[in-house]
């Protein structure tokens, strides 16, 4: 089976993040990488270390203690570049946190100066779940702060779902369900993708899904009481258009980010992990995510079939274009239809078969009516059942 954690590290967005981080380290900057509890921290650190090693940089990985001891402004004078990656698991009190940031700034300033003169660096990466450390360090010139938001988009999660399905020899339509529905439910958390893929089959009911999600949340320590207190008022104010991804989480939502509950999605902005939603009864949003995954995957399939059905009927039964043009000009439809549309709508194809074709194309008409209803479901944010999802892709009606 695919190693999903390693695969996350090699997704395009994460590769770009790591490349930017390496450039900063080679310039002498200190780096703070804020990672929530759901992040595959060990794998990300190992990936960064491998990239630096390929650049001929000595990498030292440590855990458990503050990253810099003694004279923070000192750098090695052996002529070799070195990067220390330090994992700081315990969240520091305010005084210790300030001291760490000051020493990182001094280290970054000294290392940047040396790098510009000699090309040799002695940089530090501090990996921590402490959001307050990231906020404080963001004000410093020689410290760069990175926030780990998980998979950049559900498109990348869909790539992981496809790879996972291939590694488990999943049947094609089941793989499509994983790429669409399960990827959307997983959001930015690859571990949740693996959990749902292993435990929830498409034919299972909603209760089975909610049970899987609640079990995951419980293992993470996300209680319903804590979640309700922390997520109260989390929704962003309404504004049209695509949401802009923040550099880091709002200060008021830092505990959610640290726990791995906070997500960012392109379609709805800052949001809550799907497993956390199951703990607090967020069924409507879970259903919306199922619909969103289906709509992204199925709408192009449905409209491609509509176009091909239009072309087939146009070749097999002359008069379709004239019928549709006349239909759109009827008084009852003024202002509703556009004569410039490239292909007829499902209802127009159905009416053409009913009124002109005199009993022919019965199977096509049945399929067209089924596809019309499924397209209407998706157009009105209504998720499809597994059976209807399967039938759209299998060609049944």
C-alpha positions in Angstrom: 0.0 0.0 0.0 1.1 3.6 -0.7 2.8 5.4 2.2 0.3 8.3 2.4 2.4 10.4 4.7 5.4 10.4 2.4 3.1 11.0 -0.6 1.8 14.2 1.2 5.4 15.5 1.4 5.8 15.2 -2.3 2.6 16.9 -3.5 3.2 19.9 -5.7 2.1 22.5 -3.1 4.3 21.0 -0.4 7.2 20.7 -2.7 7.0 24.4 -3.4 6.8 25.2 0.3 9.9 23.1 1.0 11.8 24.6 -1.9 11.0 28.1 -0.5 12.1 27.0 3.0 15.4 25.7 1.7 16.1 28.9 -0.1 15.5 30.9 3.1 17.8 28.5 5.0 20.5 28.8 2.4 20.3 32.5 2.7 20.9 32.2 6.5 17.4 32.8 7.8 16.0 31.1 10.8 12.7 29.3 10.2 9.8 28.5 12.5 7.4 25.8 11.1 4.2 25.7 13.0 2.5 22.2 12.6 -0.8 21.1 14.1 -1.3 17.8 15.8 -2.6 16.2 12.6 0.5 16.9 10.6 2.9 14.1 9.5 5.7 16.0 11.3 8.3 13.2 11.2 7.9 12.7 7.5 7.9 16.4 6.7 11.1 16.9 8.7 12.7 13.9 7.0 11.8 15.3 3.6 13.3 18.7 4.4 16.4 17.0 5.7 16.8 14.9 2.5 16.5 18.0 0.3 19.1 19.8 2.3 21.4 16.7 2.2 21.1 16.7 -1.6 22.4 20.3 -1.5 25.5 19.2 0.4 24.2 20.6 3.7 24.9 18.8 6.9 21.6 18.3 8.8 21.3 17.7 12.5 17.8 16.8 13.8 17.0 17.1 17.5 14.0 16.8 19.7 12.7 18.0 23.1 14.8 20.9 24.0 15.0 24.6 22.9 16.8 24.9 19.7 19.6 27.3 20.6 21.9 27.1 23.6 24.4 29.7 24.7 25.6 32.4 22.3 22.8 32.6 19.8 24.8 34.9 17.5 27.6 32.4 17.1 27.9 30.3 13.9 30.2 27.4 13.1 33.5 28.3 11.6 34.5 25.0 10.0 33.6 26.1 6.4 30.7 23.7 6.0 27.0 24.6 5.8 24.9 23.1 8.5 21.1 23.3 9.3 19.8 22.2 12.7 16.1 21.0 12.7 14.8 21.1 16.2 11.4 19.8 17.2 9.9 21.6 20.2 6.9 19.6 21.3 6.0 21.4 24.5 4.4 24.8 24.1 6.6 27.3 25.9 5.5 29.9 28.5 5.5 33.5 27.3 8.9 34.3 28.8 10.7 31.3 27.4 8.9 31.8 24.0 10.2 35.4 23.7 13.7 34.3 24.6 13.7 31.6 21.9 12.4 34.0 19.2 15.1 36.6 20.2 17.8 34.0 19.9 16.5 32.8 16.5 16.6 36.4 15.3 20.2 36.8 16.4 21.2 33.5 14.9 19.4 34.4 11.6 21.1 37.8 11.5 24.6 36.3 12.0 24.0 33.5 9.6 22.6 35.8 6.9 25.6 38.0 7.1 28.0 35.0 6.9 26.0 33.5 4.0 26.3 36.8 2.0 30.1 36.9 2.6 31.1 33.3 2.3 28.1 31.2 1.0 28.3 29.1 4.1 25.3 29.0 6.5 24.5 27.7 9.9 20.7 28.0 10.0 18.0 26.6 12.3 14.5 25.3 11.8 12.3 25.1 14.8 9.3 22.8 14.3 6.6 23.4 16.9 2.8 23.2 17.4 2.9 26.5 19.2 0.9 29.1 17.2 1.8 31.9 19.6 5.5 31.3 18.7 4.6 31.8 15.1 2.7 35.1 15.8 5.6 36.5 17.9 8.3 35.5 15.4 6.5 37.0 12.4 7.6 40.5 13.6 11.3 39.6 13.2 13.3 40.4 10.1 15.6 37.3 10.1 13.0 34.7 11.2 10.6 33.2 8.6 7.4 31.6 9.8 5.6 28.9 7.9 2.2 27.4 8.8 1.2 23.9 7.9 -2.4 23.8 6.6 -2.3 20.3 5.3 -3.1 19.4 1.7 -3.4 22.7 -0.3 -6.7 21.6 -1.9 -9.1 18.8 -2.3 -7.6 18.4 -5.8 -4.4 17.3 -4.2 -6.3 15.1 -1.8 -8.1 13.5 -4.8 -4.7 12.6 -6.3 -3.8 10.8 -3.0 -7.2 9.1 -3.0 -6.6 7.9 -6.6 -3.1 6.5 -5.6 -4.6 4.8 -2.5 -7.3 3.2 -4.7 -4.8 2.0 -7.2 -2.6 0.4 -4.5 -5.6 -1.5 -3.1 -7.0 -2.6 -6.5 -10.3 -0.8 -5.9 -13.0 -1.2 -8.6 -13.2 1.8 -10.9 -16.5 3.3 -9.8 -15.5 2.8 -6.1 -12.2 4.6 -6.9 -14.3 7.5 -8.3 -16.2 7.7 -5.1 -12.9 7.8 -3.2 -11.5 10.5 -5.5 -14.6 12.7 -5.1 -16.6 12.1 -1.9 -13.9 10.7 0.4 -11.3 13.3 -0.7 -13.8 16.1 0.0 -14.6 14.7 3.4 -10.9 14.3 4.2 -10.3 18.0 3.4 -6.7 18.7 4.3 -6.0 15.7 6.5 -4.5 12.7 4.7 -4.8 10.5 7.8 -8.6 11.0 7.7 -8.6 10.0 4.0 -6.9 6.7 5.0 -9.4 6.2 7.8 -12.5 6.7 5.8 -11.2 4.7 2.8 -10.5 1.8 5.1 -13.7 1.8 7.1 -16.5 3.3 5.1 -17.7 1.7 2.0 -20.0 3.6 -0.5 -22.9 1.3 0.2 -22.7 1.9 3.9 -25.2 4.4 5.5 -24.7 7.9 6.9 -24.6 6.5 10.5 -21.6 4.4 9.6 -19.8 7.4 8.3 -20.6 9.5 11.4 -19.4 6.6 13.5 -16.1 6.5 11.7 -15.6 10.3 11.9 -16.5 10.4 15.6 -14.1 7.6 16.4 -11.3 9.5 14.6 -12.2 12.7 16.6 -12.2 10.8 19.9 -8.7 9.4 19.2 -7.5 13.0 18.6 -8.9 14.1 21.9 -11.6 16.4 20.4 -14.5 16.3 22.8 -17.9 17.7 21.9 -17.8 20.2 24.8 -14.3 21.6 23.9 -15.2 21.8 20.2 -18.5 23.7 20.8 -16.7 26.2 23.0 -13.8 26.7 20.5 -15.8 26.8 17.3 -18.5 29.2 18.4 -18.5 32.1 15.9 -15.9 30.5 13.6 -17.8 31.2 10.4 -16.4 34.0 8.2 -18.6 36.9 7.2 -20.4 36.6 3.9 -18.7 37.9 0.8 -19.0 36.8 -2.8 -16.2 35.1 -4.7 -13.4 32.9 -3.8 -11.9 33.1 -0.3 -8.3 34.3 0.2 -6.1 31.9 2.2 -4.6 33.5 5.3 -0.9 33.2 6.0 -1.7 31.9 9.5 -4.8 31.3 11.6 -6.6 34.1 13.4 -5.3 34.5 17.0 -8.7 33.6 18.4 -8.6 30.3 16.6 -5.1 29.3 17.5 -6.1 26.4 19.8 -8.1 24.9 16.9 -5.2 25.2 14.6 -2.8 23.6 17.1 -5.2 20.6 17.6 -5.6 20.1 13.8 -9.3 21.0 13.9 -8.9 24.2 11.8 -8.9 23.9 8.0 -8.9 26.2 5.0 -10.9 25.3 1.9 -11.1 27.3 -1.3 -14.9 27.0 -1.5 -15.7 28.1 2.0 -12.6 29.6 3.6 -11.7 28.8 7.2 -13.7 25.8 8.3 -13.7 22.8 10.7 -12.3 19.3 10.3 -15.0 16.9 9.1 -14.4 14.5 12.1 -14.9 17.5 14.5 -18.2 18.3 12.7 -19.4 14.8 13.4 -18.7 15.3 17.1 -20.8 18.4 17.4 -23.7 17.4 15.1 -22.6 19.3 12.0 -24.5 16.9 9.7 -25.6 19.6 7.2 -22.0 20.6 6.5 -20.9 17.0 6.2 -23.7 16.4 3.6 -22.6 19.6 1.8 -19.1 18.2 1.5 -20.4 14.9 0.1 -22.4 16.9 -2.5 -19.3 19.1 -3.3 -17.2 16.1 -4.0 -19.9 14.6 -6.2 -20.6 17.8 -8.1 -16.9 18.4 -8.9 -16.6 14.9 -10.3 -20.0 14.2 -11.9 -21.1 17.6 -13.4 -18.6 17.4 -16.2 -19.5 13.8 -16.8 -23.2 14.6 -17.0 -22.7 17.5 -19.4 -20.4 15.6 -21.6 -23.0 12.9 -22.0 -25.7 15.6 -22.6 -23.6 17.0 -25.5 -23.0 13.5 -26.9 -26.7 12.7 -26.7 -27.5 15.9 -28.5 -25.0 15.0 -31.3 -26.3 11.5 -31.6 -30.0 12.5 -31.8 -29.1 15.3 -34.3 -27.5 12.8 -36.6 -30.1 10.1 -36.1 -33.3 12.3 -36.2 -33.0 15.4 -38.4 -34.8 18.4 -37.1 -33.5 18.6 -33.6 -31.9 22.1 -33.9 -35.1 23.5 -35.6 -37.3 22.0 -32.9 -35.1 23.4 -30.1 -34.9 26.8 -31.7 -38.7 26.9 -32.0 -39.1 25.7 -28.4 -36.9 28.5 -27.1 -39.0 31.0 -29.0 -42.3 30.0 -27.5 -43.9 32.8 -25.4 -43.9 30.8 -22.2 -40.1 30.5 -22.5 -39.2 34.0 -23.4 -36.1 35.2 -21.5 -35.4 31.7 -20.1 -33.4 30.0 -22.8 -30.4 31.3 -24.8 -30.3 30.4 -28.5 -26.5 30.5 -28.4 -26.1 27.5 -26.2 -23.9 24.9 -27.9 -26.1 21.9 -27.0 -29.7 21.3 -26.0 -30.6 20.9 -22.4 -31.8 17.5 -21.1 -35.4 18.6 -21.0 -35.2 19.8 -24.6 -33.9 16.4 -25.7 -36.7 14.7 -23.8 -39.4 16.9 -25.4 -37.9 16.3 -28.9 -38.1 12.5 -28.4 -41.7 12.8 -27.0 -43.1 15.1 -29.6 -41.1 14.3 -32.8 -39.6 10.8 -32.6 -42.8 8.8 -32.3 -41.8 6.0 -29.9 -38.1 5.8 -31.0 -35.1 6.2 -28.6 -37.0 4.9 -25.6 -33.8 3.9 -23.8 -32.1 7.2 -24.6 -35.2 9.1 -23.3 -35.2 7.0 -20.0 -31.5 7.7 -19.5 -31.9 11.4 -20.4 -34.6 11.8 -17.8 -32.5 10.1 -15.2 -29.5 12.3 -15.9 -31.7 15.4 -15.9 -32.9 14.6 -12.4 -29.4 13.8 -11.1 -28.1 17.1 -12.6 -31.0 19.0 -10.9 -30.1 17.3 -7.6 -26.5 18.5 -7.9 -27.5 21.9 -9.1 -29.5 22.3 -5.9 -26.8 21.1 -3.5 -28.5 17.7 -2.9 -26.0 14.8 -2.6 -26.7 11.7 -4.5 -27.0 8.2 -3.1 -24.3 5.7 -3.8 -26.7 3.9 -6.2 -27.4 7.0 -8.2 -23.7 8.0 -8.2 -22.9 4.5 -9.5 -25.6 4.6 -12.2 -24.4 8.0 -13.5 -21.0 6.5 -14.2 -22.1 3.1 -15.3 -24.5 4.3 -18.0 -27.6 2.6 -16.4 -31.0 4.2 -16.0 
